[in-house]
């Protein structure tokens, strides 16, 4: 199974629980819990992946990001790539498409989008992701801006 199919299985299993918890404590609080748990897991996954790599920089991040859509339709435009920056716009997101197909797009940020930034920090503590919009939230593209180093200069 590719990562998108795995996320779909997870979403189908978790969504009824999130919906039930939402009825008891409120949707906002339930989604906040989902995001917090997924961010912790993504940070640890980033650390685990980095542990098997000699050098963890932009090039290695590019290789990892390229694999996120394996087995699915993933479209992106790379705007800038150098040793300290990796800027890309995702113009077609298979995660969004899968969650929409399953009727779970309202949980998409909590299932997937929220994981990107903590994964980057786990992968390399000097790696930062700045993103101001996602397809999952209604934008026409996701604007990923990765910086490696101490500042966004």
C-alpha positions as CSV (number, residue, x, y, z in Angstrom):
1,X,0.0,0.0,0.0
2,X,1.2,3.5,-0.7
3,X,1.1,6.2,2.0
4,X,-2.2,7.6,0.7
5,X,-4.0,4.3,0.8
6,X,-2.6,3.8,4.4
7,X,-3.9,7.2,5.4
8,X,-7.3,6.4,3.9
9,X,-7.5,3.2,6.0
10,X,-6.4,5.2,9.1
11,X,-9.0,7.9,8.4
12,X,-11.8,5.4,7.9
13,X,-10.9,3.8,11.2
14,X,-10.4,7.1,13.2
15,X,-13.2,9.3,11.7
16,X,-16.1,7.6,13.6
17,X,-14.2,8.0,16.9
18,X,-13.4,11.7,16.2
19,X,-17.1,12.2,15.3
20,X,-18.2,10.5,18.6
21,X,-15.7,12.5,20.6
22,X,-16.9,15.7,18.9
23,X,-20.4,15.1,20.1
24,X,-19.1,14.8,23.7
25,X,-16.5,17.5,23.9
26,X,-17.0,19.6,20.8
27,X,-15.7,19.4,17.3
28,X,-12.9,22.0,17.8
29,X,-11.5,20.2,20.8
30,X,-11.7,16.8,19.1
31,X,-9.9,18.1,16.0
32,X,-7.3,19.8,18.2
33,X,-6.6,16.4,19.9
34,X,-6.3,14.7,16.5
35,X,-3.9,17.3,15.2
36,X,-1.7,17.1,18.4
37,X,-1.4,13.3,18.2
38,X,-0.6,13.4,14.5
39,X,2.0,16.1,14.9
40,X,3.7,14.1,17.6
41,X,3.8,11.0,15.5
42,X,5.0,13.0,12.4
43,X,7.9,14.5,14.4
44,X,9.0,11.1,15.6
45,X,8.7,9.7,12.1
46,X,10.9,12.5,10.8
47,X,13.5,11.6,13.5
48,X,13.4,7.9,12.6
49,X,13.8,8.5,8.9
50,X,16.7,10.9,9.5
51,X,18.4,8.4,11.7
52,X,19.2,6.2,8.7
53,X,20.7,9.0,6.6
54,X,24.3,10.3,6.8
55,X,23.5,13.9,5.9
56,X,20.0,15.3,6.3
57,X,19.6,18.4,4.2
58,X,17.5,19.8,1.4
59,X,18.4,17.1,-1.1
60,X,17.3,14.4,1.3
61,X,14.1,16.2,2.0
62,X,13.4,16.5,-1.8
63,X,13.8,12.7,-2.1
64,X,11.4,12.2,0.8
65,X,8.8,14.7,-0.5
66,X,8.9,13.1,-3.9
67,X,7.9,9.8,-2.3
68,X,4.8,11.2,-0.6
69,X,2.6,10.8,-3.6
70,X,4.0,7.5,-4.9
71,X,1.2,5.4,-6.5
72,X,-1.1,8.4,-6.8
73,X,-1.5,11.5,-8.9
74,X,0.7,14.1,-7.3
75,X,1.4,17.4,-9.1
76,X,3.8,20.0,-8.0
77,X,5.8,22.9,-9.3
78,X,9.2,23.4,-7.9
79,X,9.9,27.1,-7.7
80,X,13.3,27.1,-6.1
81,X,15.7,24.5,-4.9
82,X,19.2,25.0,-3.5
83,X,21.2,23.8,-0.4
84,X,19.2,26.0,1.9
85,X,15.7,26.4,0.3
86,X,13.1,24.1,-1.3
87,X,10.0,26.0,-2.4
88,X,7.2,24.2,-4.2
89,X,3.5,24.5,-4.9
90,X,1.4,21.4,-4.8
91,X,-1.3,21.9,-7.4
92,X,-3.0,18.5,-7.1
93,X,-3.2,16.7,-3.8
94,X,-4.1,13.0,-3.8
95,X,-4.6,13.2,0.0
96,X,-7.4,15.8,-0.5
97,X,-8.9,13.8,-3.4
98,X,-8.9,10.6,-1.3
99,X,-10.5,12.3,1.8
100,X,-13.1,13.9,-0.5
101,X,-13.9,10.6,-2.1
102,X,-14.4,9.1,1.4
103,X,-16.5,12.1,2.6
104,X,-13.8,13.0,5.2
105,X,-12.3,16.2,3.8
106,X,-13.3,18.1,6.9
107,X,-10.7,16.1,8.8
108,X,-8.0,16.3,6.1
109,X,-5.9,19.0,7.8
110,X,-6.0,16.9,11.0
111,X,-5.2,13.7,9.2
112,X,-2.4,14.9,6.9
113,X,-1.6,18.6,6.5
114,X,-0.8,19.2,10.1
115,X,2.0,16.6,9.9
116,X,4.2,18.3,7.4
117,X,5.9,20.9,9.7
118,X,6.6,18.6,12.6
119,X,7.9,16.0,10.2
120,X,10.4,18.6,8.9
121,X,11.6,19.5,12.4
122,X,12.0,15.8,13.3
123,X,13.9,15.2,10.0
124,X,16.3,18.0,10.8
125,X,15.9,20.5,13.7
126,X,17.2,23.3,11.5
127,X,14.6,22.6,8.8
128,X,11.6,24.9,8.8
129,X,8.4,24.8,6.8
130,X,6.3,27.9,6.2
131,X,3.0,27.3,4.5
132,X,0.1,29.7,4.4
133,X,-2.4,27.8,2.4
134,X,-3.5,24.3,1.5
135,X,-5.8,22.7,-1.0
136,X,-7.4,20.9,1.9
137,X,-8.5,24.3,3.3
138,X,-9.9,25.5,-0.1
139,X,-6.9,27.1,-1.8
140,X,-6.0,26.3,-5.4
141,X,-2.5,25.1,-4.3
142,X,-0.4,24.3,-1.2
143,X,2.6,26.6,-0.8
144,X,5.4,24.7,0.8
145,X,8.5,26.8,1.7
146,X,11.2,24.8,3.3
147,X,14.3,26.6,4.8
148,X,17.4,24.9,6.1
149,X,19.3,27.1,8.6
150,X,18.7,29.5,11.4
151,X,16.7,32.1,9.4
152,X,14.5,32.5,6.3
153,X,17.0,34.9,4.6
